[in-house]
Amino acid sequence: MALVLDDEQKEWIVIGKGIGFGMKLGSQIDETKVERRFLAADQMNQVISRLQEFKTQSLELTSSITKMVEKELKFEFSPKDYLSLADHIDFALTRAHEGIELSSQSIKWETKKLYPHEFALAKKALAEIEQTAGIPLPDSEIFLMTYHFVNAQAKESKLQETIQITNLIADTMKIVNLDYPQLDRESFNYGRFVGHLRAMFIRKLKDQANDETPLDKALLEVMIGKYPKEYATVKKLSEFLKTKKAIAITPDDEVYLLLHIVRVTNRQEAE
C-alpha cells in the first residue's frame, strides 16, 4: 500500500503486491503493480489507518477475489465495499487461527438458493483463501462472504438488510417445515416460494406499497375452504411475523402465501 500523487496533484491510496517495497518519498511507483486505488478524501487518515491494520496477505487476497467477482458479475466494488470485504477476510483468517467459527446453520440453504451465482463465487474465494493462507476455513464463511458479494452489487441496500431478509426467510421456512417436514428444498416450487418471500420482505422492510391490483376478497375465502390445513400454516406465519417481527401480513399476502404453500406441499406429497 502507498500514498501517491498523480499528475494533477491529487492524492491516491494505491494497493498492490510489493508496490511500496523499497520506495522512498518522491519515488515513481510501478503502475503495473497497482491492483486497487482510492481517491484520498477527507477521511483519508481513517482509511489509511484501517488498511494498515490488515495483514498484507489479506489485502492481496481481497484484490484477487474482487477481480474475480467483478469479472463474473459485471460490476465494480466501491471503496467502502472493498474495505468491508478486506476486513471480513482479515478477521476470517484471525478466527481460523484461533479456532472460532460463526455458525450460520439456519440460513445456509436459503442463502444458496437466493444467491446461487454469488454463492458459487464465494466458494471459489474461500478455496483461494485456504490455498494462499494454508489454513482451512469453516463452511460458514462461504455464506458470510456471499452477503458481501450481494451487498456490493446493490447500491441502495446494506449488508445488514441482506442478512435480515435471509434470516426472515429462514425463520419463515422453519415454520412451514414444522407442518411439512419432508419438503424437497431442491424443487422448483420451493425455489419459487423462497423467491416470493424475498420480494415480499424487501417490500415490507422498505415500507413499499404493493403495486398490484387488490385481489377479490372472496378468493381468500374460497381457498381457505379448499385448503384449510395449508391456511393454518399461513396463519401461523402471519402471527409470527406480526408479533415477533412487527411485519403486517395483508389478506392479499395471505392469498399468495397460501398459493405457494399449496404448490410446494401438494407437489411434494404427490411425489
C-alpha positions as CSV (number, residue, x, y, z in Angstrom):
1,M,0.0,0.0,0.0
2,A,1.2,3.5,-0.8
3,L,0.0,7.1,-0.8
4,V,0.8,8.8,-4.1
5,L,0.2,11.9,-6.2
6,D,-0.9,11.9,-9.8
7,D,0.0,14.4,-12.5
8,E,-2.9,16.7,-11.3
9,Q,-1.5,16.6,-7.7
10,K,-4.5,14.5,-6.5
11,E,-3.7,12.1,-3.7
12,W,-4.5,8.4,-4.1
13,I,-4.1,5.4,-1.9
14,V,-2.9,2.5,-4.1
15,I,-2.8,-1.2,-3.2
16,G,-0.7,-3.8,-5.0
17,K,1.7,-6.6,-4.2
18,G,5.1,-5.1,-3.3
19,I,4.0,-1.7,-4.6
20,G,5.7,0.2,-1.8
21,F,8.7,-2.1,-1.2
22,G,12.0,-0.2,-1.3
23,M,10.4,3.0,-2.3
24,K,11.4,6.4,-0.9
25,L,9.5,9.7,-0.8
26,G,9.1,11.1,-4.3
27,S,9.8,7.8,-6.0
28,Q,7.9,6.8,-9.1
29,I,5.7,3.7,-8.5
30,D,5.3,0.8,-10.9
31,E,1.8,1.3,-12.4
32,T,1.7,-2.4,-13.4
33,K,1.6,-3.3,-9.7
34,V,-1.4,-1.2,-8.9
35,E,-4.4,-3.5,-8.2
36,R,-6.7,-1.1,-6.5
37,R,-6.8,2.7,-6.0
38,F,-8.8,5.0,-3.8
39,L,-9.0,8.7,-4.3
40,A,-7.9,10.3,-1.0
41,A,-10.7,12.3,0.6
42,D,-11.5,14.0,3.9
43,Q,-11.5,10.6,5.7
44,M,-8.1,9.7,4.2
45,N,-6.3,9.2,7.6
46,Q,-9.1,6.8,8.7
47,V,-8.8,4.8,5.5
48,I,-5.0,4.6,5.7
49,S,-5.2,3.6,9.4
50,R,-7.7,0.9,8.7
51,L,-5.7,-0.5,5.7
52,Q,-2.6,-0.6,7.8
53,E,-4.3,-2.8,10.3
54,F,-4.9,-5.5,7.7
55,K,-2.4,-8.3,7.0
56,T,-0.6,-7.9,3.7
57,Q,-1.9,-11.3,2.8
58,S,-5.5,-10.2,3.4
59,L,-5.2,-7.2,1.1
60,E,-3.6,-9.4,-1.6
61,L,-6.4,-11.9,-1.3
62,T,-9.0,-9.1,-1.4
63,S,-7.6,-7.7,-4.6
64,S,-7.5,-11.1,-6.2
65,I,-11.0,-12.0,-5.1
66,T,-12.6,-8.7,-6.1
67,K,-11.1,-9.0,-9.6
68,M,-12.7,-12.4,-10.0
69,V,-16.1,-11.3,-8.7
70,E,-16.1,-8.1,-10.7
71,K,-15.4,-10.0,-13.9
72,E,-18.1,-12.6,-13.3
73,L,-20.8,-10.3,-12.0
74,K,-20.0,-7.3,-14.2
75,F,-19.8,-4.6,-11.6
76,E,-17.1,-2.8,-9.6
77,F,-16.6,-2.8,-5.8
78,S,-17.0,0.6,-4.2
79,P,-14.1,1.6,-1.9
80,K,-16.5,1.0,1.1
81,D,-17.4,-2.5,-0.1
82,Y,-13.8,-3.3,-0.9
83,L,-12.7,-2.3,2.6
84,S,-15.6,-4.2,4.1
85,L,-14.6,-7.4,2.3
86,A,-10.9,-6.9,3.2
87,D,-12.0,-6.5,6.8
88,H,-14.0,-9.7,6.6
89,I,-11.2,-11.7,5.1
90,D,-8.7,-10.4,7.6
91,F,-10.9,-11.2,10.5
92,A,-11.8,-14.6,9.0
93,L,-8.2,-15.6,9.0
94,T,-7.8,-14.4,12.5
95,R,-10.8,-16.5,13.6
96,A,-9.5,-19.5,11.7
97,H,-6.1,-19.3,13.5
98,E,-8.0,-19.0,16.9
99,G,-10.4,-21.8,16.1
100,I,-13.5,-19.6,16.2
101,E,-16.5,-20.4,13.9
102,L,-19.5,-18.2,13.3
103,S,-22.4,-20.6,12.9
104,S,-25.0,-19.9,10.2
105,Q,-26.9,-23.2,10.2
106,S,-30.3,-21.7,10.0
107,I,-29.7,-19.7,6.8
108,K,-27.3,-21.8,4.8
109,W,-29.8,-23.3,2.3
110,E,-31.8,-20.1,1.8
111,T,-28.6,-18.2,1.0
112,K,-27.5,-20.8,-1.5
113,K,-30.9,-20.8,-3.2
114,L,-31.4,-17.0,-3.1
115,Y,-27.9,-16.1,-4.5
116,P,-26.6,-19.1,-6.5
117,H,-24.1,-17.1,-8.6
118,E,-22.7,-15.2,-5.6
119,F,-22.6,-18.4,-3.6
120,A,-20.6,-20.2,-6.2
121,L,-18.1,-17.3,-6.3
122,A,-17.9,-17.3,-2.6
123,K,-16.9,-21.0,-2.7
124,K,-14.1,-20.2,-5.2
125,A,-13.0,-17.3,-3.0
126,L,-12.8,-19.5,0.1
127,A,-10.8,-22.1,-1.8
128,E,-8.3,-19.4,-2.8
129,I,-8.0,-18.0,0.7
130,E,-7.4,-21.5,2.1
131,Q,-4.8,-22.3,-0.5
132,T,-3.0,-19.0,-0.1
133,A,-3.1,-18.8,3.7
134,G,-2.6,-22.6,4.2
135,I,-5.3,-22.9,6.8
136,P,-8.8,-24.4,6.5
137,L,-11.8,-22.1,7.0
138,P,-15.3,-23.2,8.1
139,D,-18.1,-23.5,5.6
140,S,-20.0,-20.8,7.3
141,E,-17.5,-18.3,5.7
142,I,-19.0,-19.1,2.3
143,F,-22.4,-17.8,3.4
144,L,-21.0,-14.7,5.1
145,M,-18.9,-13.9,2.0
146,T,-21.9,-14.4,-0.2
147,Y,-23.5,-11.5,1.6
148,H,-20.6,-9.2,0.8
149,F,-20.9,-10.0,-2.9
150,V,-24.6,-9.5,-2.9
151,N,-24.3,-6.2,-1.0
152,A,-21.5,-4.8,-3.2
153,Q,-23.9,-5.0,-6.2
154,A,-26.9,-3.4,-4.5
155,K,-26.1,0.3,-4.3
156,E,-29.2,1.1,-2.2
157,S,-29.1,-1.8,0.2
158,K,-26.9,-2.6,3.2
159,L,-25.3,-5.8,4.3
160,Q,-27.4,-5.8,7.5
161,E,-30.6,-5.6,5.4
162,T,-29.4,-8.5,3.2
163,I,-28.8,-10.7,6.3
164,Q,-32.1,-9.6,7.9
165,I,-34.1,-10.7,4.8
166,T,-32.3,-14.0,4.7
167,N,-33.0,-14.6,8.3
168,L,-36.7,-13.7,7.9
169,I,-36.9,-16.3,5.1
170,A,-35.1,-18.9,7.2
171,D,-37.5,-18.3,10.1
172,T,-40.5,-18.5,7.8
173,M,-39.4,-21.8,6.2
174,K,-38.8,-23.3,9.7
175,I,-42.4,-22.8,10.5
176,V,-43.5,-24.3,7.2
177,N,-41.2,-27.2,7.7
178,L,-42.7,-27.9,11.1
179,D,-46.0,-28.7,9.4
180,Y,-44.4,-30.3,6.4
181,P,-41.1,-31.8,7.4
182,Q,-40.5,-33.7,4.2
183,L,-40.3,-30.7,1.7
184,D,-37.8,-31.0,-1.1
185,R,-35.6,-28.0,-0.9
186,E,-34.3,-28.5,-4.3
187,S,-37.6,-28.5,-6.0
188,F,-38.7,-25.7,-8.5
189,N,-41.7,-24.7,-6.4
190,Y,-39.6,-24.4,-3.2
191,G,-37.3,-22.1,-5.0
192,R,-40.2,-20.0,-6.3
193,F,-41.6,-19.8,-2.8
194,V,-38.3,-18.5,-1.4
195,G,-38.1,-16.0,-4.2
196,H,-41.6,-14.8,-3.4
197,L,-40.7,-14.4,0.3
198,R,-37.6,-12.4,-0.6
199,A,-39.6,-9.9,-2.7
200,M,-42.3,-9.6,-0.1
201,F,-39.9,-8.9,2.7
202,I,-37.9,-6.4,0.7
203,R,-41.2,-4.6,0.1
204,K,-42.2,-4.8,3.7
205,L,-38.9,-3.6,5.1
206,K,-38.8,-0.7,2.7
207,D,-42.5,0.1,3.5
208,Q,-43.4,0.0,-0.1
209,A,-47.0,-0.5,-1.3
210,N,-47.9,-3.4,-3.5
211,D,-48.5,-2.0,-7.0
212,E,-50.7,-5.0,-8.0
213,T,-54.5,-4.6,-8.2
214,P,-56.1,-5.8,-4.9
215,L,-57.5,-9.3,-5.1
216,D,-61.1,-10.2,-4.8
217,K,-61.7,-10.8,-1.1
218,A,-63.9,-13.8,-1.9
219,L,-60.9,-15.5,-3.4
220,L,-59.2,-16.0,0.0
221,E,-62.5,-17.4,1.5
222,V,-62.7,-19.9,-1.3
223,M,-59.1,-21.0,-0.9
224,I,-59.5,-21.3,2.9
225,G,-62.4,-23.7,2.3
226,K,-60.4,-25.7,-0.2
227,Y,-57.0,-25.8,1.7
228,P,-57.7,-25.5,5.5
229,K,-54.5,-27.3,6.5
230,E,-52.3,-25.1,4.4
231,Y,-54.1,-22.0,5.5
232,A,-53.5,-22.9,9.1
233,T,-49.8,-22.7,8.3
234,V,-50.3,-19.3,6.7
235,K,-52.0,-18.0,9.9
236,K,-49.0,-19.3,11.9
237,L,-46.7,-17.4,9.6
238,S,-48.9,-14.3,9.8
239,E,-49.0,-14.3,13.6
240,F,-45.3,-15.0,13.9
241,L,-44.3,-12.1,11.6
242,K,-46.8,-9.7,13.3
243,T,-45.8,-10.5,16.9
244,K,-42.1,-11.3,16.6
245,K,-41.0,-9.2,13.6
246,A,-43.6,-6.4,13.5
247,I,-44.4,-7.2,9.9
248,A,-48.1,-7.0,9.0
249,I,-49.5,-9.6,6.5
250,T,-52.4,-8.4,4.5
251,P,-55.2,-10.6,3.1
252,D,-53.6,-10.4,-0.3
253,D,-50.3,-11.5,1.2
254,E,-52.1,-14.5,2.7
255,V,-53.5,-15.5,-0.7
256,Y,-50.1,-15.6,-2.3
257,L,-48.5,-17.3,0.7
258,L,-51.3,-19.9,0.6
259,L,-50.8,-20.5,-3.1
260,H,-47.1,-21.1,-2.7
261,I,-47.6,-23.4,0.3
262,V,-50.2,-25.4,-1.7
263,R,-47.8,-25.7,-4.6
264,V,-44.8,-26.7,-2.6
265,T,-46.6,-29.1,-0.3
266,N,-49.0,-30.8,-2.7
267,R,-46.3,-31.5,-5.2
268,Q,-44.1,-33.0,-2.5
269,E,-46.9,-35.2,-1.2
270,A,-47.8,-36.3,-4.7
271,E,-44.2,-37.4,-5.3
